[in-house]
């Protein structure tokens, strides 16, 4: 059983379990292109490159063959799982249903792991070539430096310009920021009154889109794992550099990221004879992600404590 279950005993604590604040669902996976039912340890996303028209200069020429360029990106599948016990005795000592509460906790862990996989694909290396052995880093041109400042309207406009110049579709653009960057936008002296009102409406939840980007909030990977825990919230969220105090926010076009799913949210609840017939809740997930197009991802570094 979980060593924390005793905190819910009726004799000492109130009946309802209030979950600690946590991000409970994936905020990004619905935006990216998905490939499900993946079998094996890896999968590929096929890419079609640009082609152009031929200018015909004679009558009745041979039919053209333009050799449309093909390439691919490799995704390596990673399996993660979660499990915890509920002793039979505990089922009778608490007024809440620990199975339901644990299921919610597991579901939150699953959602955060999906987002971590997508975020890591944004900033990490991609792998291309026929066998997926060519390493492709996110180019410097797709990165906006912190420059000792936080999030500004200038940085947002530069991210938009970077995508516009690459002819990235305007539909499906997303920007992932933390609560600090939203606050910084309101303090940007370069804002016009229209800008200010738009971002204020964004903060108040009246709109969720600005400069063509759908805003999604995910906090940075600060802090350390809880003592004795297998992982901590610092492993999920936006990339954060503790040395420079810089958070890397991300702007991306959904089709520029591919998420491969072999197995997702596979929940099981069973009785374990080897553990005195305690109830055991288990879930596992097999996923992987990659950039399919570098031009569709922009990393925006923001200094959290500018001088």
C-alpha positions in Angstrom: 0.0 0.0 0.0 1.0 3.6 -0.2 2.8 4.7 3.0 0.7 7.8 2.9 -2.7 6.1 3.2 -2.6 6.3 7.0 -3.0 10.1 6.7 -6.6 9.4 5.6 -7.6 7.3 8.6 -11.0 8.4 9.8 -9.9 8.7 13.5 -7.5 11.5 12.7 -8.4 13.3 9.4 -11.4 14.6 7.6 -13.2 12.3 5.2 -12.5 14.0 1.9 -9.2 13.8 0.2 -8.1 17.1 -1.4 -5.5 16.4 -3.9 -2.4 18.5 -3.8 -2.3 21.1 -6.5 -1.1 19.4 -9.7 -1.6 19.6 -13.4 -4.1 16.8 -13.9 -4.4 16.4 -17.7 -2.2 16.8 -20.8 -2.4 20.3 -22.2 -0.5 19.7 -25.4 -1.2 16.3 -26.9 -4.4 17.4 -28.6 -2.5 20.0 -30.7 0.1 17.7 -32.3 -0.3 15.1 -35.1 -0.9 11.6 -33.7 0.0 8.2 -34.9 -1.5 5.4 -32.8 -1.4 1.6 -32.7 2.3 1.7 -33.1 4.0 -1.7 -32.9 7.7 -2.2 -32.0 10.4 0.0 -30.5 10.3 2.8 -33.1 8.1 4.5 -35.7 8.6 6.9 -38.5 6.8 10.1 -39.6 7.1 10.5 -43.4 7.8 13.9 -44.8 7.0 15.4 -48.2 9.3 18.3 -49.3 8.6 21.2 -51.6 8.3 20.8 -55.4 7.8 23.4 -58.1 6.0 23.8 -61.4 7.9 23.4 -64.7 7.7 26.2 -67.2 6.8 24.6 -70.5 8.6 26.1 -73.5 7.7 23.8 -76.4 4.6 22.2 -77.8 3.8 18.6 -76.8 6.8 18.0 -74.5 7.4 14.8 -72.5 5.3 14.5 -69.4 7.3 15.9 -66.4 8.6 13.9 -63.5 9.4 16.3 -60.7 10.7 13.7 -58.2 8.9 15.0 -55.1 11.4 14.9 -52.2 10.7 12.4 -49.4 12.3 12.2 -46.0 11.4 10.8 -42.6 11.8 11.3 -38.9 12.3 8.5 -36.4 10.5 8.2 -33.1 11.9 5.9 -30.4 9.1 4.6 -28.1 9.5 4.9 -24.4 7.5 2.9 -21.8 6.5 4.5 -18.5 4.3 3.0 -15.8 2.8 3.7 -12.4 1.5 1.5 -9.6 0.4 1.5 -6.0 -1.3 -0.8 -3.4 -4.4 -0.4 -1.4 -4.5 -2.8 1.6 -7.9 -4.5 2.2 -7.9 -3.1 5.8 -7.5 0.4 4.5 -10.6 0.0 2.4 -12.6 -0.2 5.6 -10.8 2.5 7.6 -11.3 5.4 5.3 -14.5 7.1 4.3 -13.1 8.0 0.9 -12.6 5.5 -1.9 -8.8 5.3 -2.2 -9.0 3.4 -5.5 -10.8 6.4 -7.1 -8.4 8.9 -5.5 -5.3 6.9 -6.6 -6.7 6.6 -10.2 -7.0 10.4 -10.4 -3.4 10.8 -9.1 -2.2 8.3 -11.8 -4.2 10.1 -14.5 -2.4 13.3 -13.6 1.0 11.6 -13.8 0.0 10.2 -17.3 -1.0 13.7 -18.5 2.2 15.4 -17.3 4.3 12.6 -18.9 2.6 13.2 -22.3 3.4 16.9 -22.1 7.0 16.2 -21.1 7.4 13.9 -24.1 6.2 16.6 -26.5 8.2 19.4 -24.9 11.4 17.3 -25.0 10.7 16.7 -28.7 10.5 20.5 -29.3 13.9 21.3 -27.8 15.8 18.0 -28.2 17.4 16.3 -31.1 15.4 14.8 -33.9 16.6 11.8 -35.9 16.2 11.5 -39.7 17.5 9.6 -42.7 16.3 6.2 -43.9 17.4 4.5 -40.8 16.7 7.4 -38.4 20.4 7.8 -37.6 21.0 11.4 -38.7 20.9 13.8 -35.8 19.0 17.1 -36.3 19.3 19.8 -33.6 16.9 22.7 -33.4 18.7 25.4 -35.4 19.9 28.6 -33.8 17.6 30.5 -36.2 14.7 28.9 -34.4 15.8 30.2 -31.0 15.2 33.6 -29.5 17.8 34.5 -26.8 16.9 35.6 -23.3 19.0 38.7 -23.6 18.6 39.4 -19.9 14.9 40.1 -20.3 11.7 38.1 -19.8 8.8 37.7 -22.2 8.1 40.7 -24.3 5.8 41.7 -27.1 9.0 42.0 -29.3 9.8 38.3 -28.6 6.3 37.2 -29.5 6.4 39.2 -32.7 9.8 37.7 -33.6 8.4 34.2 -33.1 5.5 35.0 -35.3 7.8 36.5 -38.0 10.0 33.4 -37.9 7.1 31.2 -38.7 5.6 33.6 -41.2 8.8 33.7 -43.2 8.9 29.9 -43.3 5.3 29.9 -44.6 4.1 27.9 -41.6 0.3 27.7 -41.6 -1.4 30.2 -39.4 -3.9 27.7 -38.2 -2.7 25.4 -35.4 -0.1 27.6 -33.8 0.5 27.2 -30.1 2.7 29.0 -27.5 3.5 27.4 -24.2 4.4 29.8 -21.4 4.4 29.9 -17.6 2.4 32.2 -15.4 5.5 34.5 -15.1 5.6 35.2 -18.8 2.0 36.2 -18.9 2.6 38.6 -16.0 5.6 40.0 -17.8 3.6 40.7 -20.9 1.3 43.0 -18.9 4.4 45.0 -17.7 5.9 45.4 -21.2 6.2 49.1 -21.8 6.1 48.6 -25.6 2.5 47.4 -25.4 -0.1 49.6 -27.1 -3.5 49.9 -25.4 -4.8 47.2 -27.8 -2.0 44.9 -26.9 -2.5 45.5 -23.2 -6.3 44.9 -23.4 -5.7 41.7 -25.4 -3.2 40.3 -22.9 -5.4 41.4 -19.9 -8.3 39.5 -21.5 -5.9 36.5 -21.9 -5.1 36.6 -18.2 -8.7 36.8 -17.3 -9.6 33.9 -19.5 -11.8 35.9 -21.8 -9.6 34.9 -24.8 -6.9 32.3 -25.3 -5.3 33.5 -28.5 -2.9 36.4 -29.2 -0.9 37.1 -32.4 -2.3 33.9 -33.9 -0.9 31.7 -31.1 -3.1 29.7 -28.8 -1.7 30.3 -25.3 -1.2 27.3 -23.0 0.2 27.6 -19.6 2.7 25.0 -18.2 5.0 25.9 -15.3 8.8 25.4 -15.6 10.8 22.5 -14.2 11.9 24.2 -11.0 12.5 22.6 -7.6 13.6 19.1 -6.7 11.7 15.8 -6.4 10.0 15.0 -3.1 12.4 13.0 -0.8 11.9 9.3 -1.4 9.7 9.9 -4.5 10.5 8.2 -7.9 10.1 11.6 -9.7 9.2 15.1 -9.1 7.4 17.9 -10.9 10.8 19.4 -11.8 10.9 16.6 -14.4 7.8 17.9 -16.2 7.0 21.3 -17.6 9.0 23.9 -19.5 12.8 23.6 -19.7 14.4 25.6 -16.9 18.1 26.5 -16.4 18.7 27.0 -12.7 22.2 28.5 -13.3 20.9 31.3 -15.5 17.4 31.4 -14.2 16.0 31.1 -17.7 12.8 29.4 -18.7 12.5 28.2 -22.3 9.0 28.9 -23.6 7.9 27.2 -26.8 6.0 28.3 -29.9 5.1 25.5 -32.3 2.8 24.6 -35.1 0.9 21.4 -34.3 1.8 19.6 -37.5 5.5 20.2 -36.8 5.4 17.7 -34.0 4.5 14.0 -34.2 3.4 11.9 -31.3 3.5 8.2 -31.7 1.3 6.1 -29.4 1.8 2.4 -28.9 -0.1 2.0 -25.7 -1.7 4.8 -23.7 -3.5 5.0 -20.4 -3.6 1.2 -20.0 -5.1 1.0 -16.5 -5.5 -2.2 -14.5 -6.9 -3.0 -11.1 -6.3 -6.3 -9.7 -5.8 -8.3 -6.5 -2.2 -9.4 -5.7 -1.9 -12.7 -3.9 1.8 -12.1 -3.4 0.9 -9.0 -1.3 -1.6 -10.4 1.1 -4.3 -10.0 -1.5 -4.0 -6.2 -1.4 -5.6 -4.3 -4.3 -3.1 -3.1 -6.9 -3.7 -0.2 -9.3 -1.4 -0.1 -12.3 -1.1 1.9 -15.5 1.4 2.1 -18.3 2.0 4.1 -21.5 4.2 3.6 -24.5 4.8 6.8 -26.5 7.4 8.8 -28.4 7.6 12.2 -30.1 9.7 14.1 -32.6 9.9 17.3 -34.6 8.8 16.7 -38.1 9.7 20.2 -39.2 12.2 22.5 -37.5 10.7 25.7 -39.0 7.5 25.0 -37.1 9.1 25.2 -33.6 10.5 28.4 -32.0 12.3 28.3 -28.6 11.8 31.6 -26.7 14.2 31.9 -23.8 13.1 34.2 -21.0 15.2 35.5 -18.1 13.1 35.2 -14.8 15.3 37.7 -12.9 16.7 40.3 -15.3 19.2 42.7 -13.9 
